[in-house]
């Protein structure tokens, strides 16, 4: 399999160390793509949904404008749940932090379509649905913008 890895993704190079969570994402996406040309569109969609039913989570991210209180929400399917654990003592604390409310300020201010400007906002993330198999990627490092 190691010699055939480039057939799954050209990003992977035989003999080089790779990120296992990235490999898993690519592998699941490749599985869906491999099934798509073989079957009709509706059946491929069914298989894709079947894979999503077995693996992954559905999360909702909401952003609320602090001025007009307009709320924007977006649901997103994730095959791997990436949780930062660098400053927490256990997984529960990391999950709690992932789902906590965060203020968007400074360079991270939110553009409110109703106010037509960048505003302070509150962002929250919550788990909507989870499949029987959840892959949790424990992020041990934080990207420093400096």
SVG drawing of the C-alpha trace seen along z (x, -y; Angstrom):
<svg xmlns="http://www.w3.org/2000/svg" viewBox="-31 -49 42 51">
<polyline fill="none" stroke="black" stroke-width="0.4" points="0.0,0.0 2.8,-2.4 4.0,-2.3 0.5,-3.0 -0.2,-5.9 0.2,-8.5 -2.9,-6.9 -4.9,-8.1 -3.4,-11.5 -0.4,-13.2 0.3,-15.0 1.6,-11.8 5.2,-10.7 6.3,-7.2 8.9,-7.0 8.0,-10.4 6.3,-10.9 2.7,-12.0 -0.1,-13.2 -2.4,-10.2 -5.5,-12.4 -4.9,-14.0 -4.5,-10.5 -7.8,-9.4 -9.6,-12.3 -8.1,-11.8 -8.8,-8.0 -12.5,-8.5 -12.9,-11.2 -11.1,-8.9 -13.5,-6.0 -16.5,-8.2 -14.9,-9.3 -14.0,-5.8 -17.6,-4.7 -19.1,-7.7 -18.2,-6.8 -19.2,-3.2 -22.7,-3.8 -25.5,-6.1 -25.5,-9.6 -28.3,-8.7 -26.6,-5.5 -23.2,-7.3 -25.0,-9.9 -26.5,-7.1 -23.1,-5.5 -21.6,-8.9 -24.4,-9.3 -23.8,-5.8 -20.1,-6.6 -21.1,-9.8 -23.6,-7.9 -20.9,-5.6 -18.0,-8.1 -18.1,-11.7 -20.0,-14.4 -22.3,-17.3 -21.4,-20.6 -23.1,-23.9 -21.2,-27.2 -23.2,-30.3 -22.1,-33.9 -24.2,-36.6 -23.6,-40.3 -23.2,-42.2 -24.9,-45.3 -28.0,-44.2 -28.1,-40.7 -28.5,-39.0 -27.4,-35.4 -25.8,-33.5 -25.5,-29.7 -23.8,-27.1 -23.9,-23.3 -20.9,-21.3 -20.0,-17.6 -16.6,-16.7 -15.0,-13.2 -12.5,-14.0 -13.2,-16.2 -10.0,-18.2 -9.8,-19.2 -7.1,-21.4 -5.6,-19.9 -2.5,-22.0 -3.7,-23.9 -6.2,-21.4 -5.8,-18.5 -8.2,-16.1 -10.4,-15.5 -13.5,-16.8 -11.9,-20.2 -10.9,-20.3 -14.4,-19.4 -15.9,-22.1 -13.5,-24.7 -14.4,-23.7 -18.1,-24.3 -17.6,-27.5 -18.6,-30.9 -15.8,-33.0 -15.7,-36.7 -14.6,-37.8 -12.8,-41.1 -9.8,-43.0 -8.5,-41.3 -11.1,-38.6 -14.1,-40.9 -17.2,-39.6 -18.6,-41.3 -22.4,-41.7 -24.4,-41.8 -27.2,-43.7 -24.9,-46.4 -22.7,-46.4 -19.5,-46.7 -17.1,-44.6 -18.5,-44.2 -17.8,-42.5 -19.5,-39.2 -20.0,-36.0 -19.1,-32.7 -20.3,-29.4 -19.9,-25.8 -22.1,-22.9 -22.4,-19.2 -25.6,-18.6 -25.3,-14.9 -22.6,-12.2 -22.2,-8.9 -21.3,-5.6 -17.6,-6.1 -16.0,-9.4 -12.3,-10.0 -10.9,-12.7 -7.7,-14.4 -5.9,-15.7 -4.2,-18.9 -1.2,-19.5 0.0,-22.6 -1.4,-26.1 -0.7,-28.2 0.7,-31.5 -0.1,-34.4 2.9,-36.4"/>
</svg>
